[in-house]
Amino acid sequence: MKIKFSSQQLGVAILLFGIVLRLIVFGQHRSLFIDEASLARNIIEKDFLAFFQVLDYDQYAPPFFLCISKTFTLLLGAHEWALRIWPLLAGILSLWLLLQISRQLQLTSLASLIPVTWMVLSALFVRYHTEVKQYSSDAMIALLLIYMLLRSGLHQEDSKIDTLPSSFYLAGGVIGSLACWFSMSSVFVLFGIGIFVALKFWKAGAHRQLLLWFLVLGSWLISFGMYYLLILRFDLDKDALLDYHSQFSFPTNWFEVAGWQQAGGVLKSILRSTFGFTFLAYLLGGLGLFIGLIRLYQHSRYLLLLLGLPILSSWVASAFGLYSLIPRLTLFFIPFLYLIFAFAFQGLEEKSFTVQGRTWRARYLLWVPVLLLLPLQKGQEYLWAPLQIEELRPTLEQLGRVIEPTTLIYINNEAVPAFSFYQDLHEFSPYLKEVEPHLAAWDEYPAAWLAQLPTDTEEVWLLYSHLISAYSKEKMRADLRGIPDAWQAGEQLQEEGVVAIQYLRKND
């Protein structure tokens, strides 16, 4: 007896697996890493009104995201669980929304499952669905805006524009005006929606509806203008951040080889984030996107605008230094790339072809590129290999068991944000009692600090974190090579991305 599952049942199963995977990673309770800790310090130290101003510690996050996160810490406590619960909920909702959008677009059985399956297994999405940053809710807001538009039926060829209720314009104005306060990247999605709806009304000759829609667009512009004047203009004027993100922007010097090289690097980064880290992923993923774009252009140009304009407008903004295409900031449009890729498969599983007199169903061949690409997403590996980045909390717990009171500890500059959070703000702080930490500046080295210590100081510890790249590790080794000969290394505690080293003064 054969057991058959409908695409709807498979979709629910995939969705449930994605939720369980995220709950497992959430339950792994990894330590906050440098950027999470810096944002968490803002969330805990500031009041709600301060979230509508520029943040400290070179951080940026939308005000409403911060307000929601602050509320959870007030209700549940200042710890990782409370700080990460909103990104987790936004991630779970994103999975559901993407599945619903696939159905609203009437993607056929296999094609409708591709986008949500990709998001479920994406290591990038699994990480940011369980991290104290706004990128999970960025993707959720983007999908929510698209989903709400699709619910209106305007994407359909036979949509009844004249019968749209007044609530469509009222809800559009309110939700669109609030969106940028939840997610800065929502402005790109709203741009796509705004052009899409305006063109539909204009083509249909619906002048009254077009006028009402211009009023909606006006409310969005007023809201975004306020947001820009209060917060965004200051965040866009930080030279250090602009220099760092310039490598993740599309170039404007298209008549130079360097410009094409940078554009290729950015596109490669986007393909890597979307499909995986191998040449096969670039090849099959890029080919699928190309075919999907052609099919959308042939059969639904309005839908191509709806999905493509948010992506294209963010790329243009990046060329003018107004947005970065670093992988975490592309998270909001990656689901749109999944959907475009899925359209390459639209309707093909119902087709067949004949080879040497034998008929083959296309659906069997269509599984090949999907099955080749899905394992490259890597998110499923967190089921047996916990996601870890910088495990400072267990390092501090170990240090607390081995050091003596009043021990001097040098905190490397990249360990300062997480150390300050766990030592001063965490629900169970301080992790180290009666110690004397020295919080190093960005241009400070442990050798200079050791040289200033009293001669009767016999023991110190050096704490390094954010050791997630070859550059960071080599920088630490260079620091240690400069330690004066009067000191010798002793015990060492090591966790993922974190090292604590004991130094003892030599006896002459």
GUDO-167652 format. One record per residue (C-alpha): residue in one letter; chain; x, y negated, z. Coordinates in steps of 0.001 Angstrom, whole numbers, plus 500000, padded with zeros to 6 digits. Each point is the difference from the previous one (the first is absolute). Layout:
# residues N
{res A	chain A	u X	v Y	w Z}
...
//
This chain:
# residues 508
{res M	chain A	u 500000	v 500000	w 500000}
{res K	chain A	u 501545	v 496699	w 498899}
{res I	chain A	u 499743	v 497022	w 502296}
{res K	chain A	u 499733	v 496730	w 498111}
{res F	chain A	u 500511	v 496574	w 501484}
{res S	chain A	u 498575	v 496824	w 498519}
{res S	chain A	u 502200	v 496937	w 499507}
{res Q	chain A	u 497990	v 498301	w 502762}
{res Q	chain A	u 500801	v 502796	w 502462}
{res L	chain A	u 503671	v 499950	w 498995}
{res G	chain A	u 500041	v 496247	w 500460}
{res V	chain A	u 498682	v 500322	w 503545}
{res A	chain A	u 502595	v 502697	w 500753}
{res I	chain A	u 502819	v 497803	w 498669}
{res L	chain A	u 498698	v 497056	w 502016}
{res L	chain A	u 499883	v 502063	w 503211}
{res F	chain A	u 503524	v 501287	w 499399}
{res G	chain A	u 501197	v 496414	w 499558}
{res I	chain A	u 498362	v 498969	w 503276}
{res V	chain A	u 501519	v 502951	w 501877}
{res L	chain A	u 503451	v 499284	w 498535}
{res R	chain A	u 499824	v 496388	w 501162}
{res L	chain A	u 498746	v 500957	w 503446}
{res I	chain A	u 502920	v 502411	w 500350}
{res V	chain A	u 502535	v 497332	w 498993}
{res F	chain A	u 498256	v 497495	w 502297}
{res G	chain A	u 500251	v 502554	w 502805}
{res Q	chain A	u 503744	v 500442	w 499434}
{res H	chain A	u 500342	v 496721	w 501890}
{res R	chain A	u 503156	v 498737	w 498330}
{res S	chain A	u 501734	v 496946	w 501421}
{res L	chain A	u 499425	v 496559	w 498569}
{res F	chain A	u 502744	v 499006	w 497575}
{res I	chain A	u 501453	v 496497	w 499619}
{res D	chain A	u 497233	v 498370	w 497918}
{res E	chain A	u 497182	v 501685	w 501917}
{res A	chain A	u 501532	v 498916	w 503286}
{res S	chain A	u 500406	v 496397	w 498830}
{res L	chain A	u 496354	v 499862	w 498921}
{res A	chain A	u 498883	v 501765	w 503195}
{res R	chain A	u 501773	v 497341	w 502057}
{res N	chain A	u 497934	v 497334	w 498236}
{res I	chain A	u 496790	v 501959	w 500553}
{res I	chain A	u 500587	v 500443	w 503720}
{res E	chain A	u 501674	v 496692	w 500850}
{res K	chain A	u 497633	v 497648	w 498131}
{res D	chain A	u 496349	v 499136	w 500476}
{res F	chain A	u 497390	v 500228	w 497244}
{res L	chain A	u 500270	v 496351	w 498964}
{res A	chain A	u 503771	v 500307	w 499477}
{res F	chain A	u 499397	v 502611	w 497282}
{res F	chain A	u 498774	v 497174	w 497762}
{res Q	chain A	u 503459	v 498450	w 500098}
{res V	chain A	u 503445	v 501117	w 498858}
{res L	chain A	u 501224	v 503083	w 501890}
{res D	chain A	u 503277	v 500474	w 501842}
{res Y	chain A	u 502860	v 502397	w 499214}
{res D	chain A	u 499755	v 499455	w 496210}
{res Q	chain A	u 496732	v 501889	w 499823}
{res Y	chain A	u 496901	v 499520	w 497879}
{res A	chain A	u 496580	v 501612	w 500319}
{res P	chain A	u 496451	v 498776	w 499247}
{res P	chain A	u 498213	v 498442	w 503001}
{res F	chain A	u 497012	v 502365	w 500094}
{res F	chain A	u 502293	v 503035	w 499849}
{res L	chain A	u 501813	v 498618	w 503037}
{res C	chain A	u 496727	v 499240	w 501806}
{res I	chain A	u 498757	v 503570	w 499537}
{res S	chain A	u 503338	v 501433	w 501149}
{res K	chain A	u 500042	v 497666	w 503029}
{res T	chain A	u 496493	v 501138	w 500951}
{res F	chain A	u 501067	v 503654	w 500008}
{res T	chain A	u 502984	v 499237	w 502260}
{res L	chain A	u 497746	v 498129	w 502425}
{res L	chain A	u 497566	v 502918	w 500086}
{res L	chain A	u 502458	v 502913	w 499981}
{res G	chain A	u 503336	v 498596	w 501164}
{res A	chain A	u 503249	v 498733	w 498479}
{res H	chain A	u 501322	v 503186	w 498420}
{res E	chain A	u 500480	v 501711	w 496632}
{res W	chain A	u 496594	v 501695	w 499960}
{res A	chain A	u 498078	v 496735	w 500366}
{res L	chain A	u 502203	v 498107	w 497561}
{res R	chain A	u 499676	v 502664	w 497294}
{res I	chain A	u 496329	v 500845	w 500310}
{res W	chain A	u 498794	v 497288	w 497581}
{res P	chain A	u 502447	v 500989	w 497214}
{res L	chain A	u 498889	v 503613	w 500562}
{res L	chain A	u 496301	v 499148	w 499730}
{res A	chain A	u 500667	v 497837	w 496930}
{res G	chain A	u 501930	v 502870	w 498414}
{res I	chain A	u 497202	v 502494	w 500585}
{res L	chain A	u 497452	v 497562	w 498599}
{res S	chain A	u 502269	v 499488	w 496953}
{res L	chain A	u 499851	v 503714	w 499228}
{res W	chain A	u 496209	v 499987	w 500147}
{res L	chain A	u 499731	v 496832	w 497906}
{res L	chain A	u 502300	v 501343	w 497291}
{res L	chain A	u 497946	v 503177	w 499741}
{res Q	chain A	u 496790	v 497962	w 499753}
{res I	chain A	u 501489	v 497670	w 497380}
{res S	chain A	u 500991	v 503000	w 497863}
{res R	chain A	u 496385	v 501140	w 500098}
{res Q	chain A	u 498626	v 496508	w 499312}
{res L	chain A	u 502206	v 499895	w 496901}
{res Q	chain A	u 498502	v 503365	w 498994}
{res L	chain A	u 503349	v 501683	w 499638}
{res T	chain A	u 499493	v 503627	w 499054}
{res S	chain A	u 500673	v 502835	w 502444}
{res L	chain A	u 503791	v 500407	w 499872}
{res A	chain A	u 500684	v 496354	w 499216}
{res S	chain A	u 497876	v 498839	w 502961}
{res L	chain A	u 502180	v 501970	w 502452}
{res I	chain A	u 503378	v 498780	w 498745}
{res P	chain A	u 500046	v 496528	w 501667}
{res V	chain A	u 498976	v 501110	w 503497}
{res T	chain A	u 502284	v 503042	w 499872}
{res W	chain A	u 502940	v 497779	w 499146}
{res M	chain A	u 499258	v 497620	w 502858}
{res V	chain A	u 499511	v 502896	w 502423}
{res L	chain A	u 503443	v 501429	w 499233}
{res S	chain A	u 501929	v 496759	w 499431}
{res A	chain A	u 502822	v 499670	w 502542}
{res L	chain A	u 499756	v 496223	w 499591}
{res F	chain A	u 496309	v 499929	w 500907}
{res V	chain A	u 500367	v 502510	w 502838}
{res R	chain A	u 502705	v 497828	w 501536}
{res Y	chain A	u 498206	v 496671	w 499705}
{res H	chain A	u 496677	v 501494	w 501081}
{res T	chain A	u 501711	v 500635	w 503351}
{res E	chain A	u 502206	v 496898	w 500340}
{res V	chain A	u 499555	v 496649	w 501749}
{res K	chain A	u 499927	v 497972	w 496805}
{res Q	chain A	u 497254	v 498531	w 497810}
{res Y	chain A	u 500687	v 502039	w 496870}
{res S	chain A	u 497445	v 502706	w 500804}
{res S	chain A	u 497207	v 497461	w 500387}
{res D	chain A	u 501238	v 498170	w 496863}
{res A	chain A	u 499204	v 503121	w 497971}
{res M	chain A	u 496720	v 500521	w 501844}
{res I	chain A	u 498807	v 496419	w 499361}
{res A	chain A	u 500943	v 500305	w 496308}
{res L	chain A	u 498019	v 503233	w 499658}
{res L	chain A	u 497071	v 498611	w 501995}
{res L	chain A	u 499707	v 496988	w 497697}
{res I	chain A	u 500035	v 502206	w 496886}
{res Y	chain A	u 497541	v 502449	w 501557}
{res M	chain A	u 497517	v 497251	w 500889}
{res L	chain A	u 500121	v 498620	w 496465}
{res L	chain A	u 499467	v 503447	w 498509}
{res R	chain A	u 496992	v 500497	w 502275}
{res S	chain A	u 498400	v 497032	w 498265}
{res G	chain A	u 500139	v 501952	w 496722}
{res L	chain A	u 501582	v 497140	w 498063}
{res H	chain A	u 502650	v 502305	w 498586}
{res Q	chain A	u 497375	v 501945	w 498075}
{res E	chain A	u 499298	v 499119	w 496379}
{res D	chain A	u 496238	v 499759	w 500606}
{res S	chain A	u 500239	v 498050	w 503259}
{res K	chain A	u 496980	v 497799	w 500741}
{res I	chain A	u 501559	v 496597	w 500640}
{res D	chain A	u 496646	v 498200	w 500257}
{res T	chain A	u 498880	v 502219	w 502883}
{res L	chain A	u 503000	v 499377	w 502244}
{res P	chain A	u 498642	v 498916	w 503402}
{res S	chain A	u 501062	v 496757	w 501685}
{res S	chain A	u 501684	v 502143	w 502651}
{res F	chain A	u 502604	v 500954	w 497355}
{res Y	chain A	u 501230	v 496407	w 499826}
{res L	chain A	u 499653	v 499385	w 503730}
{res A	chain A	u 501892	v 503167	w 500931}
{res G	chain A	u 502580	v 499334	w 497292}
{res G	chain A	u 500655	v 496520	w 501326}
{res V	chain A	u 500280	v 501039	w 503651}
{res I	chain A	u 502017	v 503171	w 499504}
{res G	chain A	u 502335	v 498445	w 497434}
{res S	chain A	u 500590	v 496975	w 502231}
{res L	chain A	u 500913	v 502193	w 502943}
{res A	chain A	u 502122	v 502456	w 498015}
{res C	chain A	u 503223	v 497965	w 499838}
{res W	chain A	u 499946	v 499605	w 503800}
{res F	chain A	u 500066	v 503802	w 500228}
{res S	chain A	u 502411	v 500587	w 497114}
{res M	chain A	u 502115	v 497547	w 498019}
{res S	chain A	u 500171	v 502386	w 497021}
{res S	chain A	u 496191	v 499892	w 499759}
{res V	chain A	u 500359	v 496773	w 497988}
{res F	chain A	u 501256	v 502064	w 497069}
{res V	chain A	u 497023	v 502347	w 500208}
{res L	chain A	u 497612	v 497052	w 500283}
{res F	chain A	u 501643	v 498481	w 496924}
{res G	chain A	u 499217	v 503176	w 498048}
{res I	chain A	u 496444	v 500152	w 501322}
{res G	chain A	u 499434	v 496305	w 499319}
{res I	chain A	u 501088	v 500251	w 496347}
{res F	chain A	u 498112	v 503290	w 499516}
{res V	chain A	u 496651	v 498680	w 501254}
{res A	chain A	u 500352	v 496620	w 498267}
{res L	chain A	u 500651	v 501701	w 496642}
{res K	chain A	u 497018	v 502326	w 500481}
{res F	chain A	u 497694	v 497053	w 500664}
{res W	chain A	u 501436	v 497899	w 497175}
{res K	chain A	u 499751	v 502808	w 497431}
{res A	chain A	u 496400	v 500661	w 501045}
{res G	chain A	u 499108	v 496319	w 499733}
{res A	chain A	u 498920	v 499997	w 503652}
{res H	chain A	u 500721	v 496309	w 500654}
{res R	chain A	u 498084	v 499744	w 503274}
{res Q	chain A	u 501837	v 503032	w 501400}
{res L	chain A	u 503307	v 498611	w 498753}
{res L	chain A	u 499365	v 496727	w 501843}
{res L	chain A	u 499219	v 501890	w 503220}
{res W	chain A	u 503179	v 502038	w 499518}
{res F	chain A	u 502059	v 496815	w 499637}
{res L	chain A	u 498646	v 498938	w 503401}
{res V	chain A	u 501217	v 503336	w 501406}
{res L	chain A	u 503421	v 499445	w 498429}
{res G	chain A	u 500074	v 496508	w 501490}
{res S	chain A	u 499459	v 501392	w 503500}
{res W	chain A	u 502910	v 502389	w 499458}
{res L	chain A	u 502282	v 497162	w 498891}
{res I	chain A	u 499070	v 497844	w 503008}
{res S	chain A	u 500676	v 502880	w 502402}
{res F	chain A	u 503313	v 500876	w 498392}
{res G	chain A	u 500985	v 496313	w 499950}
{res M	chain A	u 499473	v 499805	w 503761}
{res Y	chain A	u 501990	v 503203	w 500457}
{res Y	chain A	u 502828	v 498616	w 497885}
{res L	chain A	u 500177	v 496699	w 501884}
{res L	chain A	u 499887	v 501631	w 503431}
{res I	chain A	u 502364	v 502923	w 499513}
{res L	chain A	u 501083	v 501087	w 496565}
{res R	chain A	u 501936	v 496913	w 498913}
{res F	chain A	u 502287	v 500369	w 502989}
{res D	chain A	u 500586	v 503727	w 499418}
{res L	chain A	u 500855	v 499350	w 496341}
{res D	chain A	u 502685	v 497515	w 501049}
{res K	chain A	u 502313	v 502397	w 501857}
{res D	chain A	u 503271	v 500132	w 498066}
{res A	chain A	u 501251	v 503221	w 501599}
{res L	chain A	u 496827	v 501868	w 499060}
{res L	chain A	u 499969	v 498536	w 496491}
{res D	chain A	u 503589	v 501108	w 499406}
{res Y	chain A	u 499291	v 503512	w 501271}
{res H	chain A	u 496859	v 500466	w 497889}
{res S	chain A	u 501351	v 498415	w 496819}
{res Q	chain A	u 501273	v 503397	w 498828}
{res F	chain A	u 496398	v 501298	w 500111}
{res S	chain A	u 498618	v 497342	w 497652}
{res F	chain A	u 499429	v 500034	w 496283}
{res P	chain A	u 502551	v 497775	w 498252}
{res T	chain A	u 499336	v 496864	w 498008}
{res N	chain A	u 503251	v 500235	w 497995}
{res W	chain A	u 498692	v 502408	w 497357}
{res F	chain A	u 502615	v 498840	w 497473}
{res E	chain A	u 502821	v 501406	w 502139}
{res V	chain A	u 501048	v 503616	w 500511}
{res A	chain A	u 499934	v 499516	w 503773}
{res G	chain A	u 496311	v 499078	w 499802}
{res W	chain A	u 499086	v 503213	w 498220}
{res Q	chain A	u 502096	v 501993	w 502447}
{res Q	chain A	u 498173	v 498459	w 502957}
{res A	chain A	u 496609	v 500587	w 498370}
{res G	chain A	u 500963	v 503631	w 499413}
{res G	chain A	u 501048	v 500344	w 503619}
{res V	chain A	u 496677	v 498601	w 501243}
{res L	chain A	u 497962	v 502271	w 497698}
{res K	chain A	u 502075	v 502988	w 501081}
{res S	chain A	u 499305	v 499119	w 503637}
{res I	chain A	u 496249	v 499827	w 499318}
{res L	chain A	u 499997	v 503352	w 498182}
{res R	chain A	u 502027	v 501539	w 502820}
{res S	chain A	u 497564	v 498740	w 502625}
{res T	chain A	u 497032	v 501221	w 497965}
{res F	chain A	u 501094	v 503394	w 498693}
{res G	chain A	u 503240	v 501117	w 501653}
{res F	chain A	u 503774	v 499718	w 500015}
{res T	chain A	u 501032	v 502110	w 496995}
{res F	chain A	u 500396	v 499518	w 496261}
{res L	chain A	u 497089	v 502409	w 499472}
{res A	chain A	u 497809	v 497747	w 502128}
{res Y	chain A	u 500981	v 496935	w 497971}
{res L	chain A	u 499415	v 501840	w 496715}
{res L	chain A	u 496650	v 501651	w 500729}
{res G	chain A	u 498720	v 497134	w 502120}
{res G	chain A	u 500948	v 497380	w 497418}
{res L	chain A	u 498518	v 502079	w 497176}
{res G	chain A	u 496763	v 500494	w 501924}
{res L	chain A	u 499704	v 496266	w 500680}
{res F	chain A	u 500606	v 499228	w 496331}
{res I	chain A	u 497270	v 502412	w 498858}
{res G	chain A	u 497655	v 498772	w 502721}
{res L	chain A	u 500455	v 496383	w 498906}
{res I	chain A	u 499259	v 500947	w 496379}
{res R	chain A	u 496822	v 501879	w 500964}
{res L	chain A	u 498809	v 497097	w 502166}
{res Y	chain A	u 500688	v 497537	w 497181}
{res Q	chain A	u 498033	v 502164	w 497579}
{res H	chain A	u 497022	v 500766	w 502217}
{res S	chain A	u 499757	v 497409	w 502800}
{res R	chain A	u 501934	v 496767	w 499586}
{res Y	chain A	u 498116	v 498327	w 502831}
{res L	chain A	u 501094	v 502765	w 502355}
{res L	chain A	u 503560	v 499606	w 498718}
{res L	chain A	u 499823	v 496346	w 501038}
{res L	chain A	u 498628	v 500895	w 503413}
{res L	chain A	u 502803	v 502468	w 500759}
{res G	chain A	u 502779	v 498340	w 498028}
{res L	chain A	u 499708	v 496307	w 500878}
{res P	chain A	u 500815	v 500423	w 503722}
{res I	chain A	u 503173	v 501867	w 499009}
{res L	chain A	u 500958	v 497580	w 497235}
{res S	chain A	u 499340	v 496879	w 502088}
{res S	chain A	u 502180	v 501294	w 502858}
{res W	chain A	u 502799	v 500599	w 497491}
{res V	chain A	u 499671	v 496450	w 498669}
{res A	chain A	u 500003	v 498619	w 503552}
{res S	chain A	u 503177	v 501946	w 500719}
{res A	chain A	u 501721	v 498400	w 497001}
{res F	chain A	u 499394	v 496576	w 501578}
{res G	chain A	u 501234	v 501096	w 503429}
{res L	chain A	u 496490	v 500008	w 501500}
{res Y	chain A	u 499761	v 503748	w 500645}
{res S	chain A	u 502368	v 502905	w 500438}
{res L	chain A	u 499665	v 503381	w 498323}
{res I	chain A	u 501942	v 501820	w 502705}
{res P	chain A	u 498312	v 503437	w 500304}
{res R	chain A	u 497992	v 499267	w 503140}
{res L	chain A	u 498476	v 496903	w 498379}
{res T	chain A	u 498885	v 501967	w 496934}
{res L	chain A	u 497900	v 502308	w 502153}
{res F	chain A	u 496827	v 498032	w 499263}
{res F	chain A	u 500114	v 500656	w 496231}
{res I	chain A	u 501431	v 503537	w 499952}
{res P	chain A	u 496462	v 501489	w 500304}
{res F	chain A	u 499117	v 498076	w 496821}
{res L	chain A	u 502910	v 501705	w 498247}
{res Y	chain A	u 498662	v 503344	w 501238}
{res L	chain A	u 496632	v 499170	w 498463}
{res I	chain A	u 501535	v 498925	w 496681}
{res F	chain A	u 502020	v 503233	w 499936}
{res A	chain A	u 496812	v 501986	w 500651}
{res F	chain A	u 498359	v 498504	w 496932}
{res A	chain A	u 502606	v 501789	w 497868}
{res F	chain A	u 498164	v 503206	w 500996}
{res Q	chain A	u 496478	v 498643	w 499660}
{res G	chain A	u 497770	v 502502	w 498209}
{res L	chain A	u 502890	v 502100	w 498706}
{res E	chain A	u 499234	v 502991	w 502217}
{res E	chain A	u 496815	v 500574	w 498017}
{res K	chain A	u 501936	v 500279	w 496754}
{res S	chain A	u 501644	v 503074	w 498506}
{res F	chain A	u 502498	v 500778	w 497268}
{res T	chain A	u 500892	v 503042	w 497934}
{res V	chain A	u 503482	v 501500	w 499624}
{res Q	chain A	u 500450	v 503000	w 497670}
{res G	chain A	u 496327	v 500819	w 500178}
{res R	chain A	u 499813	v 499813	w 503769}
{res T	chain A	u 497974	v 497273	w 501729}
{res W	chain A	u 501449	v 498262	w 503052}
{res R	chain A	u 498181	v 497691	w 502387}
{res A	chain A	u 501863	v 496712	w 500460}
{res R	chain A	u 499294	v 499976	w 503738}
{res Y	chain A	u 502673	v 502638	w 500622}
{res L	chain A	u 502715	v 497976	w 498266}
{res L	chain A	u 498926	v 496831	w 501785}
{res W	chain A	u 501003	v 501500	w 503326}
{res V	chain A	u 503634	v 500271	w 498864}
{res P	chain A	u 501108	v 496334	w 500358}
{res V	chain A	u 497947	v 499591	w 503174}
{res L	chain A	u 501501	v 503093	w 501630}
{res L	chain A	u 503472	v 498896	w 498949}
{res L	chain A	u 499582	v 496519	w 501461}
{res L	chain A	u 498080	v 500593	w 503225}
{res P	chain A	u 502819	v 501785	w 501900}
{res L	chain A	u 502193	v 496935	w 499351}
{res Q	chain A	u 497778	v 497900	w 502258}
{res K	chain A	u 501625	v 501610	w 503085}
{res G	chain A	u 497329	v 498902	w 502491}
{res Q	chain A	u 499025	v 503590	w 500772}
{res E	chain A	u 503525	v 500632	w 501313}
{res Y	chain A	u 499178	v 498010	w 503133}
{res L	chain A	u 497909	v 502959	w 501128}
{res W	chain A	u 503171	v 501941	w 500868}
{res A	chain A	u 502653	v 497235	w 500070}
{res P	chain A	u 498802	v 497070	w 502164}
{res L	chain A	u 500218	v 496520	w 498521}
{res Q	chain A	u 502767	v 498150	w 501836}
{res I	chain A	u 501755	v 496722	w 499188}
{res E	chain A	u 501609	v 498478	w 503109}
{res E	chain A	u 499450	v 502003	w 503178}
{res L	chain A	u 500957	v 497387	w 502583}
{res R	chain A	u 497451	v 500975	w 502652}
{res P	chain A	u 501406	v 503522	w 500675}
{res T	chain A	u 503510	v 498517	w 499959}
{res L	chain A	u 499028	v 497546	w 502741}
{res E	chain A	u 498400	v 502834	w 501955}
{res Q	chain A	u 503266	v 501960	w 499828}
{res L	chain A	u 502029	v 496927	w 500931}
{res G	chain A	u 497823	v 499452	w 503030}
{res R	chain A	u 500989	v 503439	w 501287}
{res V	chain A	u 503783	v 499654	w 499569}
{res I	chain A	u 500978	v 496400	w 500712}
{res E	chain A	u 500629	v 498463	w 503392}
{res P	chain A	u 498179	v 496869	w 501246}
{res T	chain A	u 501453	v 496657	w 498849}
{res T	chain A	u 501727	v 501688	w 497059}
{res L	chain A	u 500847	v 497568	w 497208}
{res I	chain A	u 498454	v 500808	w 496604}
{res Y	chain A	u 500815	v 498299	w 496709}
{res I	chain A	u 496887	v 499940	w 497764}
{res N	chain A	u 500949	v 499656	w 496344}
{res N	chain A	u 498019	v 497279	w 498198}
{res E	chain A	u 497985	v 502501	w 497933}
{res A	chain A	u 499000	v 501862	w 503171}
{res V	chain A	u 498847	v 496836	w 501780}
{res P	chain A	u 496361	v 499899	w 498688}
{res A	chain A	u 499143	v 503581	w 500981}
{res F	chain A	u 502015	v 499812	w 503234}
{res S	chain A	u 498208	v 496786	w 501026}
{res F	chain A	u 496624	v 501597	w 499292}
{res Y	chain A	u 500689	v 503179	w 501983}
{res Q	chain A	u 501854	v 498289	w 502817}
{res D	chain A	u 497705	v 496997	w 500517}
{res L	chain A	u 496578	v 500518	w 498358}
{res H	chain A	u 499157	v 503701	w 499754}
{res E	chain A	u 497337	v 501438	w 502263}
{res F	chain A	u 502654	v 502069	w 501825}
{res S	chain A	u 502780	v 497388	w 500020}
{res P	chain A	u 502674	v 499605	w 501117}
{res Y	chain A	u 501545	v 503215	w 498733}
{res L	chain A	u 503365	v 499041	w 501504}
{res K	chain A	u 499831	v 498715	w 503568}
{res E	chain A	u 502658	v 497803	w 501616}
{res V	chain A	u 502198	v 499784	w 496927}
{res E	chain A	u 501619	v 496922	w 498503}
{res P	chain A	u 499368	v 499966	w 496225}
{res H	chain A	u 501871	v 497625	w 497750}
{res L	chain A	u 497865	v 499154	w 496943}
{res A	chain A	u 502489	v 499412	w 497204}
{res A	chain A	u 499567	v 497246	w 497417}
{res W	chain A	u 500153	v 500711	w 496260}
{res D	chain A	u 503612	v 498827	w 499725}
{res E	chain A	u 501255	v 501641	w 503206}
{res Y	chain A	u 502270	v 503037	w 500356}
{res P	chain A	u 500472	v 502357	w 502966}
{res A	chain A	u 503785	v 499482	w 500054}
{res A	chain A	u 499593	v 496307	w 500893}
{res W	chain A	u 497443	v 500875	w 502686}
{res L	chain A	u 502282	v 502644	w 501551}
{res A	chain A	u 502895	v 497557	w 500081}
{res Q	chain A	u 497973	v 497628	w 502184}
{res L	chain A	u 499071	v 502582	w 502655}
{res P	chain A	u 501589	v 499915	w 503460}
{res T	chain A	u 502994	v 502312	w 500380}
{res D	chain A	u 498214	v 502046	w 502671}
{res T	chain A	u 497281	v 501077	w 497527}
{res E	chain A	u 500559	v 503734	w 499564}
{res E	chain A	u 497057	v 501098	w 497861}
{res V	chain A	u 497814	v 498517	w 497256}
{res W	chain A	u 497591	v 501327	w 497391}
{res L	chain A	u 499498	v 498872	w 496415}
{res L	chain A	u 496544	v 500472	w 498471}
{res Y	chain A	u 499497	v 500020	w 496211}
{res S	chain A	u 496732	v 500429	w 498110}
{res H	chain A	u 498664	v 499606	w 496453}
{res L	chain A	u 502669	v 502432	w 498753}
{res I	chain A	u 497915	v 500956	w 496976}
{res S	chain A	u 502442	v 499176	w 497205}
{res A	chain A	u 503619	v 500630	w 499137}
{res Y	chain A	u 500614	v 496250	w 500315}
{res S	chain A	u 498659	v 499850	w 503582}
{res K	chain A	u 502009	v 503054	w 501044}
{res E	chain A	u 503211	v 498633	w 498497}
{res K	chain A	u 499398	v 496664	w 501712}
{res M	chain A	u 499755	v 501817	w 503342}
{res R	chain A	u 503186	v 501976	w 499299}
{res A	chain A	u 501801	v 496732	w 499169}
{res D	chain A	u 498850	v 498577	w 503347}
{res L	chain A	u 501273	v 503064	w 501836}
{res R	chain A	u 503369	v 499909	w 498227}
{res G	chain A	u 500477	v 496540	w 501468}
{res I	chain A	u 499543	v 501120	w 503618}
{res P	chain A	u 503110	v 499036	w 502045}
{res D	chain A	u 502435	v 502778	w 500883}
{res A	chain A	u 499274	v 499446	w 503680}
{res W	chain A	u 496717	v 501863	w 499493}
{res Q	chain A	u 499325	v 503601	w 499029}
{res A	chain A	u 496777	v 501614	w 498805}
{res G	chain A	u 498212	v 502316	w 502405}
{res E	chain A	u 496539	v 501543	w 499866}
{res Q	chain A	u 497792	v 499452	w 496968}
{res L	chain A	u 496220	v 500203	w 499681}
{res Q	chain A	u 498536	v 500274	w 496519}
{res E	chain A	u 496517	v 500062	w 498530}
{res E	chain A	u 498711	v 499313	w 496486}
{res G	chain A	u 501314	v 496563	w 499008}
{res V	chain A	u 501296	v 499210	w 503509}
{res V	chain A	u 503323	v 500497	w 501812}
{res A	chain A	u 500985	v 499119	w 503588}
{res I	chain A	u 503736	v 500283	w 500748}
{res Q	chain A	u 501683	v 499834	w 503393}
{res Y	chain A	u 503359	v 498228	w 500262}
{res L	chain A	u 502310	v 500426	w 502996}
{res R	chain A	u 502927	v 497793	w 500887}
{res K	chain A	u 503300	v 501859	w 499762}
{res N	chain A	u 502095	v 500329	w 503136}
{res D	chain A	u 503482	v 498539	w 499421}
//
